[in-house]
Structures are given as C-alpha cells and as structure tokens.
Amino acid sequence: MLRTLRRLVVAAAVAVAASTSIASGAEGSDISQLAAEADNLLQEDKPAEALAAFDQATDAFWRSSPLQFRTAMFVDAVSGFGQYRPRSEATFHSGETATVYLAPVGYGFRADAGSVRVEMTTGLEIRTPGGLILAKTDDFGDIVWQGRTESHEVHLKIAVPLPDLKPGDYVLRLTVGDRASAKSATVALPFSIVE
C-alpha cells in the first residue's frame, strides 16, 4: 500500500508540477513544493504526513485551477460521481429530455454551520452548428452539494428538456458558474434530432 501511495504522490507531483503554468505566482510554487514534500515524506516512511502534504498540494491546485470539466457528456443514467452510463449516440427525438453528466474541477467551497457547500448556477443555449441561437436562458437552474468536508468529487446531473426542433444537428452549450469562487466555464455538446 505504501508503494501504491508513493506512486500516486509521484505521479500527482509530476502532473501538478506540469500544471502550475495555470497557477500564478506563489500559489504555483506552493503546489510544487507541497507535492515534493509529500514525495519526500513518503521516502522517509511517513505516510500520514505525506498524505497531509499531498492534500495541501491538491487543495492549492484546486484553488488555482480555472473551473473546468474532467467529464462532460450526454448520459442515460447517473447514480453518483463517476457512476454514469454514457449515451451511445448523441441523438434525441424532438421534445425529449437530454441528461448531461459533468465532473467539474476548480470550484470553491462555502462554510455553512459545520458543513461545506458547493453552489453552482447553470445557463444554456441551443445553437445550430453555424452559431444561430435557437433557445437561451442564463438562469436554467442552481445546483447545491453539501457535505461535512470539502470534496473534489462533486458531479452535476443536468436534465435538459429539448424544445421542438426539426431533425438535424445542433449544439447544447452549458455555462456553469461557481458562486464561491466566481469562476465559470462553458462546455459545448453536439447532438442531433432524429424523427
């Protein structure tokens, strides 16, 4: 187990060090230093201390990262973080509800009476491939997650009732805003309407 943890820390240290270009100034160097410290602590056979340093490096990376998505796709079912069944094809019938799974990275946390909250807003657009906007709302809905500790495994399940559209190709653009950090990100998912 110690070897596995060491490999994870070393791999994460390399990934974090490579990713510090998105971080600015001191925060970026803190990420590299904390990841290196975690690796050194593992080599010194101090796994608990190494894990604490690794968690600090992860938290520093999280704060520095823009809001982005590990996963963004149409799905048939979602039961939890990383537990989804991808839709085999992004084809729908007019008026059908499309379900989107998103795994965001870089969101912030708010303290709330002994727990923490993640609060996100969503906006959406349906466009033609050429960019003509057919439907739009900046206030599609709010998503709130609450837990005892900060979690980097929050997922979003967004059900989008599709309007009556002619058969053809379209793009669903979802904009997610994070209330705690004021970060936002947009994802574009092409889909087709069939008869």
N, C-alpha and C positions, 0 to 999 in steps of 0.2 A: 504494500500500500504506500509506503514511504517513497518507493521508486516511482510509482504512478503519480503521486502528488508532485514529486520533483520534476517529472517530465512535463506535467501540466503547467507548473510555475515557469519552467524554462521556456516552453512554447509560448505561454502568455507573455513572458518578458520580451521575447523576440517580437511578438505581434504588437505589444504595447509600445515598445521602442520604435517600431516601424510606423506606428500610428501617431506618434507625438507631433507629426507635422500639422495635425489638425488642432493641436493644443497650442496655446500661446504662452510664451514666457516661462515663468516659474512653474506653472501647473504642468507643462510638458516635461520639464526636467524632474519634477517631483514624481511623475509617473515612472520614468526610467529608473530613478533612484530607488523607489519603493519596490519595483519589480526585481531589481538587482539585489536589494536587501533580502527579499523573500527567498531568492535563489541561494544567497549566502547562508541564510539561516537553515535552509534545508541541508546544505552541505555540512553544517555544524550539528546536524541531528537535532534540530529544534523545530519540529513540525508545527506545533501550536503557534509559535512566534512567526514562523514563515507564513502560515495561513493568515494571521492578522495583518502582516505586511502586504501580502497578496491582495487581501480585501481592501486595504487602503489604496493600493495601486489601481484596483478595479474601480473604486469609488472616484478617484481622481480622473481616470479616463472617462467615466460616465459623465462627470460634470463638464469636462472639456469637449466632449463629442457633440456635434450637431445632432438634432433629432433626425434619426434615420431608421430604416426598417431592415431587420435581418431577413424577414419573410414578408411577402405581400402577394397574395394570390386569391383567386376565387376558389371556394371550397364547397363541399356538400355537407360537411358536418364538422363541428368543433366541440371538444369536451374539456379542453384545458390548454395550458401553454405547451406548444409543440405537439399537441394531440388534435390533429385535424385530418380530414380526408380530402385531398385536393380534388377539385373538379377535373374530370378527364379532358374536357374541352370547354373553352370559354364561350359556349353557345347557350342562348336562352330564347324563350318564347316571349313575345311582347306581353308586358304586364306581369311577368314572372318576378319573383324576388331573388336577387343575386346576393350571396353571402360572401363577404371578404374577411380573410384572416390576416391580421397584421401583428408582427412582433417588433415593437419599437425599441430603440436604443437611445439613450441620452436624455430621457425625460427626468424631471425633477420630482421632489417629494415635499409634502407639507405635513407638519406635525398637526395632530388632531386628537387631543385628550387621551394621551397614552398610546396612540397608534399613529400610523402614517398613511397618507392618501396620495394617490396619483390621480390627477384630474385633467382630462383631455376634451377638447372640442373637435367636432368634425364638420367640414363643409364638403360639398361635392358638386361636380359638374359632369354632365354627359355631353360629349362632343362628337362631331364627325371626325374622321381621320384628318380632314383638312383644317380642323380647328374651329368650325362653326359650333357655338354653344347652343345646345337644344334645351337644356334644363340646368338650373343652378340654384344652390342655396348655400349661404355662408354659415347657416345655423342648422345643420342637419341633426345634430344631437350631441349630448355630453356623455362621456364615459368616465366612471369613477371606480377606482380599485382602492380597497382599504385593507391594511394588514398590521400586524404587530411590529414588523421590521421592514426596512427598505428591501424591495425585491427587484432584481433585474430580470425577472421572468414574468412580466405583465404582458398579456396579449389583448388584442382588440378583436371582437367579432362584430362586424357591421353588416346589418341586413339592409339591402337597398332595393325597395320596390321599384322596378323599372317601369317607366311610363310606356304608353302605347307608342311603339316605334315600328317603322317599316323594316322589313328584312334588309339586312346589310351590316356593315361594320361600323363600330362605334368605339369610343374611349371613355372609360369611367375614371375621372380624376378625383381622388380623395385628398383633402388637405386636413392634416391633423395638427392641432395646436396644443401645446402643453402650458397649462395655467401656472405651474410652479416655476418654470424657467423662462417663459415667454418665447421658447423655441417653437418652430413649426417645420413641417415637411410635407411634400406632396408626392403622391405616387400615381402613376398612370397605368391603368389596366385595360388593354384592348379586349373587346368582346364582340360577339356577333349576335344578331337577332335572326332567327330562322322561323319559317312558317310552321 
